[in-house]
């Protein structure tokens, strides 16, 4: 019974160890007490002709690289059977390890030592030790793979950062140069909330990534979410996460974008499209640094640098009651206005050259030259889609013009609006734009307080007449 208890205790203790050294320490502690062992020695092969000997006595454990086992183990290893023997004035028990090419030796320097150890007990202890070593080997392999995965993840993130790094920012106009040389580096040094404003396609994401890349959080995640692309029913879950079973289909816990961006930067694009209930929760996170997952009963602390971006008139939305005033002021700590492409013609030429070279390289073809007739056509266009539209136009032109040495535009540049290249809009364009913005701010309502007519200072009937004339729908 005592031997069974020893084996059971060893099995429990060895199931918890994480290193071969600790295996020997546990064996020595148990056998010293129950068998008066003065030393426990473990030798096993580690591969490629190398071995490891771990000995543990009253003074602690020592680990010694060894290419071959001790001569004392020779007889026991020859036939694979445990042995009890006397050698050099000591008693010795040796048991080969199952399928490990190693052995376990228990030494006692005084009598009546090892009297409680027999062949069957040795065989059981050796089997448990072999299992423990395999367990340790698996744990070490997992730890190695984990370290390798973390290392590869860091390297991948570094490469992605290099690919996305805005050292390639094309800034030829004075306003763009000042933005990237002075404003962005200055704000990147702090954790201040930033509000990026500008038309669609002006490069708000590029500015946000530049701020992140120059900040102390650059080694952490940069997470981007388009608030206008999230289904309204899933906004809170997407932003703040949810617990398992919090709603139908919530099969497991889900971390929202705030948790994924912990210690990093979160870009909330199209912040003006965030519904009012989510605005309240977002304000709380910005104020306290704490969030609650949907269905949770406790808060989660997060540290996130928030950058918001929008192309919508937030001030008008605040006046119309569709965007919280307190949230607006919380986001508008450091506003950055990004000019449209039509107002910075120097950037147009530089960006055109850059996009042509990049797209041609990606397609595996020679970089074509840009004749002046093509550049004039590009300059005359108003670019309502800004930089994003320019990039798409260049790629389409490269596809259609074939492998020629010159890049021409074999298609007409058309746009939904007809802004002039000087940046000045006609009265009809201005009126149409103002009505469209008012309808967005009022969520399509024309009548009443907060309606589009009231926001524009017009009678509802007058507004409807203008909408019919300009072919504007409530949309």
Secondary structure as GFF3:
##gff-version 3
##sequence-region A 1 475
A	DSSP	alpha_helix	2	14	.	.	.	ID=ss1
A	DSSP	alpha_helix	20	35	.	.	.	ID=ss2
A	DSSP	beta_strand	39	47	.	.	.	ID=ss3
A	DSSP	beta_strand	50	57	.	.	.	ID=ss4
A	DSSP	beta_strand	60	65	.	.	.	ID=ss5
A	DSSP	three_ten_helix	71	73	.	.	.	ID=ss6
A	DSSP	alpha_helix	74	79	.	.	.	ID=ss7
A	DSSP	beta_strand	83	87	.	.	.	ID=ss8
A	DSSP	beta_strand	90	96	.	.	.	ID=ss9
A	DSSP	beta_strand	103	108	.	.	.	ID=ss10
A	DSSP	alpha_helix	119	164	.	.	.	ID=ss11
A	DSSP	three_ten_helix	166	168	.	.	.	ID=ss12
A	DSSP	alpha_helix	174	178	.	.	.	ID=ss13
A	DSSP	pi_helix	179	183	.	.	.	ID=ss14
A	DSSP	alpha_helix	184	188	.	.	.	ID=ss15
A	DSSP	beta_strand	194	197	.	.	.	ID=ss16
A	DSSP	alpha_helix	204	214	.	.	.	ID=ss17
A	DSSP	beta_strand	222	226	.	.	.	ID=ss18
A	DSSP	three_ten_helix	227	229	.	.	.	ID=ss19
A	DSSP	three_ten_helix	232	234	.	.	.	ID=ss20
A	DSSP	alpha_helix	235	240	.	.	.	ID=ss21
A	DSSP	alpha_helix	257	260	.	.	.	ID=ss22
A	DSSP	beta_strand	265	269	.	.	.	ID=ss23
A	DSSP	three_ten_helix	271	273	.	.	.	ID=ss24
A	DSSP	alpha_helix	276	288	.	.	.	ID=ss25
A	DSSP	beta_strand	290	291	.	.	.	ID=ss26
A	DSSP	beta_strand	300	301	.	.	.	ID=ss27
A	DSSP	beta_strand	305	310	.	.	.	ID=ss28
A	DSSP	alpha_helix	314	320	.	.	.	ID=ss29
A	DSSP	alpha_helix	325	331	.	.	.	ID=ss30
A	DSSP	beta_strand	334	337	.	.	.	ID=ss31
A	DSSP	three_ten_helix	341	343	.	.	.	ID=ss32
A	DSSP	alpha_helix	345	363	.	.	.	ID=ss33
A	DSSP	alpha_helix	372	380	.	.	.	ID=ss34
A	DSSP	alpha_helix	386	400	.	.	.	ID=ss35
A	DSSP	alpha_helix	427	441	.	.	.	ID=ss36
A	DSSP	alpha_helix	452	456	.	.	.	ID=ss37
A	DSSP	alpha_helix	460	470	.	.	.	ID=ss38
###
